[in-house]
Amino acid sequence: MALNDGIGDLQDLFAQYPDLLDKILSLSTEEGKQGLAQQQMNRGEGWFNAQSPQGMRVGGTYVASSPLEHIANMAQRIYGANQLQQGQGAIQNSLATQLAGRKAMAPLLAAALRGYGPAQPVQAPQMVDENMTGAPFL
């Protein structure tokens, strides 16, 4: 197979699928996007699992937490749940993009391997005994 034949196949492939190269190149950025989404989910989990406000003893007297502390805690949990949801969505989108890129690589790989048949089996060297008689060495 000549080198020019492979280049022509690739040019035809890119002409047939114009977004193929973009999908393949986007694979390199997806792991970073997944890492950022995971960090967002971790932060959201921290906000979501924040401790509820509690009253305290001041000089032998119990002082209840204020309603504003409860409202702030509820807002924190809502924000945390939102961050978790956005992070999960970002990871799902990133995985879908990775899958599309890998599927896009399949025809490219097939075009690159076109013309190359299966590898020919390699014959193991004949083992002989220490007297070099040609008898199989066991």
GULUM-377504 format. One line per field, with one value per residue (C-alpha): residue number from 1; x, y negated, z negated; residue in three letters. Coordinates in steps of 0.1 Angstrom, whole numbers, plus 2048, in hexadecimal, padded with zeros to 3 digits. Each point is the difference from the previous one (the first is absolute). Layout:
// residues N
num <- (NUM	...)
east <- (X	...)
north <- (Y	...)
up <- (Z	...)
residuo <- (ALA	...)
// end
This chain:
// residues 138
num <- (1	2	3	4	5	6	7	8	9	10	11	12	13	14	15	16	17	18	19	20	21	22	23	24	25	26	27	28	29	30	31	32	33	34	35	36	37	38	39	40	41	42	43	44	45	46	47	48	49	50	51	52	53	54	55	56	57	58	59	60	61	62	63	64	65	66	67	68	69	70	71	72	73	74	75	76	77	78	79	80	81	82	83	84	85	86	87	88	89	90	91	92	93	94	95	96	97	98	99	100	101	102	103	104	105	106	107	108	109	110	111	112	113	114	115	116	117	118	119	120	121	122	123	124	125	126	127	128	129	130	131	132	133	134	135	136	137	138)
east <- (800	80F	801	7EC	7E3	7FD	800	7E6	7EA	804	7F8	7E1	7F6	804	7EC	7E5	7FF	80B	7FC	815	820	7EE	7F2	821	813	7E5	809	820	7EC	7E5	814	807	7DB	7F7	819	7F1	7DD	80B	80D	7DF	7EE	817	7FA	7DA	800	812	7E5	7E4	80C	806	7F7	7DE	800	7FE	7F9	81B	804	80B	807	7EA	7E3	7F6	7FE	7EE	80D	7F0	7E8	819	81A	7E6	7F8	825	805	7E3	80F	822	7F0	7ED	820	813	7E6	801	826	7FE	7E6	814	820	7EE	7F2	823	80F	7E4	805	826	7FC	7E8	819	81B	7EB	7F8	825	809	7E5	80E	822	7F4	7FD	821	810	7F0	80C	823	800	7F0	817	812	7F7	801	823	811	806	824	80F	811	824	806	80E	81B	80F	822	811	7F2	7F0	7E1	7E9	7E8	80D	7E8)
north <- (800	7DF	7E3	7EA	819	7FD	7DA	800	817	7E8	7E2	812	808	7DD	7F3	819	7F7	7DB	800	81F	7EE	7E9	81F	811	7E1	7F9	821	7F0	7E6	816	80E	7DC	7F8	81E	7F7	7DD	80E	818	7E3	7ED	81F	802	7DC	804	81F	7EB	7E5	819	813	7E1	803	7F2	7E2	809	7EC	7FB	7FA	7DD	7FC	81C	7F5	811	7EA	80E	7FB	7E4	805	7EE	81C	81A	7ED	7FC	825	809	7E9	811	822	7F5	7F1	820	816	7E9	803	826	802	7E9	815	820	7F2	7F3	822	811	7E7	806	826	7FC	7EB	819	81C	7EC	7F9	825	80A	7E6	810	822	7F8	7EE	81E	816	7EA	800	826	806	815	810	824	815	806	81F	819	802	823	808	80A	825	80A	81B	814	7F8	81A	7EE	81F	7EE	812	7E8	7F3	809)
up <- (800	80A	7E8	818	800	7DB	801	81C	7EA	7E3	815	80D	7DD	7F4	81E	7F7	7DB	7FD	7DA	7FB	7F8	7E7	7EE	7FE	7F4	7E5	7EF	7F2	7EC	7F2	7E3	7F4	803	7EC	7E4	7FE	7FF	7E4	7EC	805	7F3	7E2	7F7	805	7E9	7E6	802	801	7E2	7EB	7DB	7F6	7E9	7DB	7E1	7E6	7DB	7F6	7DB	7F6	816	820	81E	81F	823	813	81C	817	7F9	80B	820	807	7FA	818	81B	7FB	805	81F	80E	7F8	811	81F	802	7FC	81C	817	7FA	807	821	80A	7FA	814	81D	7FF	801	81D	812	7F9	80E	81F	805	7FC	819	818	7FC	80B	826	7FE	7F1	819	81D	7F1	7FD	822	816	7E3	7FD	7E0	7F3	80C	7E4	7F5	7FF	7DF	803	7FF	7DE	800	7E4	7F2	817	81F	80E	80B	7E8	7EF	7E0	7E3)
residuo <- (MET	ALA	LEU	ASN	ASP	GLY	ILE	GLY	ASP	LEU	GLN	ASP	LEU	PHE	ALA	GLN	TYR	PRO	ASP	LEU	LEU	ASP	LYS	ILE	LEU	SER	LEU	SER	THR	GLU	GLU	GLY	LYS	GLN	GLY	LEU	ALA	GLN	GLN	GLN	MET	ASN	ARG	GLY	GLU	GLY	TRP	PHE	ASN	ALA	GLN	SER	PRO	GLN	GLY	MET	ARG	VAL	GLY	GLY	THR	TYR	VAL	ALA	SER	SER	PRO	LEU	GLU	HIS	ILE	ALA	ASN	MET	ALA	GLN	ARG	ILE	TYR	GLY	ALA	ASN	GLN	LEU	GLN	GLN	GLY	GLN	GLY	ALA	ILE	GLN	ASN	SER	LEU	ALA	THR	GLN	LEU	ALA	GLY	ARG	LYS	ALA	MET	ALA	PRO	LEU	LEU	ALA	ALA	ALA	LEU	ARG	GLY	TYR	GLY	PRO	ALA	GLN	PRO	VAL	GLN	ALA	PRO	GLN	MET	VAL	ASP	GLU	ASN	MET	THR	GLY	ALA	PRO	PHE	LEU)
// end
